[in-house]
Amino acid sequence: MLKQSEQGRGEGLVGVPARIADGIFLIALNNLEQARTKNESLLKSRDWIDIPLQYRTGRRALMTIEKGVPGTKVFDEVFEAWSKL
């Protein structure tokens, strides 16, 4: 989930999560034009990222992180590189 503020409501990326192995997961983002546009907009404009976790015991947790200036720079560089492909 990507959010505008730490306490705000999040909006999910358009994609499919996949379990690769114990404790290793991948999120495959949808490649349809409308989904790509939405995902890119969320990743560029939202400053907070919620990552839901579920422990082997079944208990759940939510890790919330802020992109900050370094994270924003990384996303900008990635999208710039992708635009050249």
GROMACS elastic network, one bead per residue, 0.5 to 0.9 nm:
[ bonds ]
;  ai    aj funct       b0    kb
    1     9     6  0.84678   500
    1    13     6  0.67339   500
    1    48     6  0.83329   500
    1    49     6  0.57825   500
    1    50     6  0.50188   500
    1    51     6  0.68338   500
    1    52     6  0.85063   500
    2     9     6  0.82794   500
    2    11     6  0.53424   500
    2    12     6  0.62536   500
    2    13     6  0.76850   500
    2    42     6  0.65121   500
    2    43     6  0.72700   500
    2    45     6  0.89146   500
    2    46     6  0.57924   500
    2    47     6  0.73794   500
    2    48     6  0.57143   500
    2    50     6  0.62701   500
    3     6     6  0.69040   500
    3     7     6  0.81277   500
    3     8     6  0.58655   500
    3     9     6  0.60663   500
    3    11     6  0.65596   500
    3    42     6  0.82996   500
    3    45     6  0.88162   500
    3    46     6  0.53226   500
    3    47     6  0.63538   500
    3    49     6  0.61617   500
    3    50     6  0.76394   500
    4     7     6  0.84379   500
    4     8     6  0.62045   500
    4     9     6  0.78974   500
    4    10     6  0.76861   500
    4    45     6  0.76652   500
    4    47     6  0.55159   500
    4    48     6  0.60858   500
    4    49     6  0.88901   500
    5     9     6  0.80557   500
    5    10     6  0.88407   500
    5    46     6  0.79385   500
    5    47     6  0.67544   500
    5    48     6  0.60909   500
    5    66     6  0.87315   500
    6     9     6  0.85876   500
    6    47     6  0.83612   500
    6    48     6  0.60640   500
    6    49     6  0.83882   500
    6    50     6  0.88572   500
    6    64     6  0.73424   500
    6    65     6  0.81585   500
    6    66     6  0.77165   500
    7    10     6  0.89632   500
    8    48     6  0.89180   500
   10    48     6  0.85995   500
   10    49     6  0.80863   500
   10    50     6  0.75663   500
   11    42     6  0.79086   500
   12    15     6  0.86187   500
   12    39     6  0.84701   500
   12    42     6  0.84486   500
   13    16     6  0.89729   500
   13    29     6  0.73634   500
   13    30     6  0.87070   500
   13    35     6  0.82407   500
   13    38     6  0.76277   500
   13    39     6  0.54826   500
   13    40     6  0.89940   500
   13    42     6  0.74427   500
   13    43     6  0.84929   500
   14    28     6  0.86943   500
   14    29     6  0.59908   500
   14    30     6  0.57810   500
   14    35     6  0.58730   500
   14    36     6  0.79437   500
   14    38     6  0.76596   500
   14    39     6  0.64210   500
   15    27     6  0.63325   500
   15    28     6  0.53408   500
   15    31     6  0.86153   500
   15    35     6  0.83278   500
   15    39     6  0.88573   500
   16    26     6  0.83183   500
   16    27     6  0.55414   500
   16    28     6  0.52214   500
   16    29     6  0.64697   500
   16    30     6  0.74737   500
   17    25     6  0.70225   500
   17    26     6  0.57485   500
   17    28     6  0.62593   500
   17    29     6  0.85914   500
   18    24     6  0.88037   500
   18    25     6  0.56670   500
   18    26     6  0.52376   500
   18    27     6  0.61104   500
   18    28     6  0.75660   500
   19    22     6  0.75000   500
   19    23     6  0.78809   500
   19    24     6  0.62075   500
   19    26     6  0.64665   500
   19    27     6  0.88161   500
   20    23     6  0.80609   500
   20    24     6  0.54503   500
   20    25     6  0.53412   500
   20    26     6  0.68339   500
   21    24     6  0.51018   500
   21    25     6  0.71049   500
   22    25     6  0.82483   500
   28    31     6  0.88907   500
   29    35     6  0.81309   500
   29    36     6  0.77568   500
   29    39     6  0.78973   500
   30    33     6  0.85617   500
   30    35     6  0.59102   500
   30    36     6  0.65728   500
   30    39     6  0.85480   500
   31    34     6  0.83753   500
   31    35     6  0.65082   500
   31    36     6  0.57297   500
   32    35     6  0.53229   500
   32    36     6  0.60101   500
   32    37     6  0.85867   500
   33    36     6  0.50893   500
   33    37     6  0.61194   500
   33    38     6  0.86385   500
   34    37     6  0.51972   500
   34    38     6  0.62820   500
   34    39     6  0.86685   500
   35    38     6  0.51007   500
   35    39     6  0.60203   500
   35    40     6  0.84421   500
   36    39     6  0.51413   500
   36    40     6  0.59617   500
   36    41     6  0.84233   500
   37    40     6  0.52544   500
   37    41     6  0.61157   500
   37    42     6  0.86700   500
   38    41     6  0.51440   500
   38    42     6  0.62076   500
   38    43     6  0.86314   500
   39    42     6  0.51639   500
   39    43     6  0.60853   500
   39    44     6  0.85167   500
   40    43     6  0.51659   500
   40    44     6  0.60429   500
   40    45     6  0.84249   500
   40    79     6  0.82171   500
   41    44     6  0.52620   500
   41    45     6  0.58871   500
   41    46     6  0.81466   500
   42    45     6  0.53441   500
   42    46     6  0.56032   500
   43    46     6  0.59881   500
   43    47     6  0.82549   500
   43    72     6  0.89886   500
   43    75     6  0.73811   500
   44    47     6  0.81252   500
   44    72     6  0.73870   500
   44    75     6  0.67711   500
   44    76     6  0.73761   500
   44    79     6  0.87777   500
   45    72     6  0.89998   500
   46    49     6  0.77088   500
   46    67     6  0.83514   500
   47    65     6  0.85675   500
   47    66     6  0.57705   500
   47    67     6  0.53543   500
   47    68     6  0.68379   500
   47    71     6  0.87739   500
   47    72     6  0.79157   500
   48    64     6  0.68676   500
   48    65     6  0.57208   500
   48    67     6  0.60335   500
   48    68     6  0.84678   500
   49    63     6  0.81565   500
   49    64     6  0.56513   500
   49    65     6  0.53500   500
   49    66     6  0.63499   500
   49    67     6  0.74183   500
   50    62     6  0.65105   500
   50    63     6  0.56970   500
   50    65     6  0.65785   500
   50    66     6  0.89906   500
   51    61     6  0.85447   500
   51    62     6  0.57781   500
   51    63     6  0.50699   500
   51    64     6  0.62901   500
   51    65     6  0.81781   500
   52    60     6  0.73384   500
   52    61     6  0.60302   500
   52    63     6  0.62756   500
   52    64     6  0.85878   500
   53    59     6  0.84686   500
   53    60     6  0.56284   500
   53    61     6  0.51003   500
   53    62     6  0.59085   500
   53    63     6  0.73676   500
   54    57     6  0.79313   500
   54    58     6  0.59918   500
   54    59     6  0.57709   500
   54    61     6  0.63316   500
   54    62     6  0.86926   500
   55    58     6  0.53281   500
   55    59     6  0.54078   500
   55    60     6  0.61755   500
   55    61     6  0.79727   500
   56    59     6  0.74037   500
   57    60     6  0.87453   500
   65    68     6  0.89264   500
   66    71     6  0.80380   500
   67    70     6  0.69609   500
   67    72     6  0.59177   500
   68    71     6  0.53868   500
   68    72     6  0.61296   500
   68    73     6  0.86371   500
   69    72     6  0.51575   500
   69    73     6  0.61715   500
   69    74     6  0.87360   500
   70    73     6  0.51150   500
   70    74     6  0.63211   500
   70    75     6  0.88279   500
   71    74     6  0.50628   500
   71    75     6  0.62899   500
   71    76     6  0.85930   500
   72    75     6  0.51976   500
   72    76     6  0.61527   500
   72    77     6  0.86406   500
   73    76     6  0.50668   500
   73    77     6  0.61628   500
   73    78     6  0.86158   500
   74    77     6  0.51197   500
   74    78     6  0.61364   500
   74    79     6  0.86539   500
   75    78     6  0.50790   500
   75    79     6  0.61567   500
   75    80     6  0.84764   500
   76    79     6  0.53230   500
   76    80     6  0.61069   500
   76    81     6  0.86634   500
   77    80     6  0.50419   500
   77    81     6  0.61687   500
   77    82     6  0.86126   500
   78    81     6  0.51272   500
   78    82     6  0.61314   500
   78    83     6  0.85944   500
   79    83     6  0.60891   500
   79    84     6  0.88468   500
   80    83     6  0.52010   500
   80    84     6  0.68209   500
   81    84     6  0.54177   500
   81    85     6  0.70367   500
   82    85     6  0.53773   500
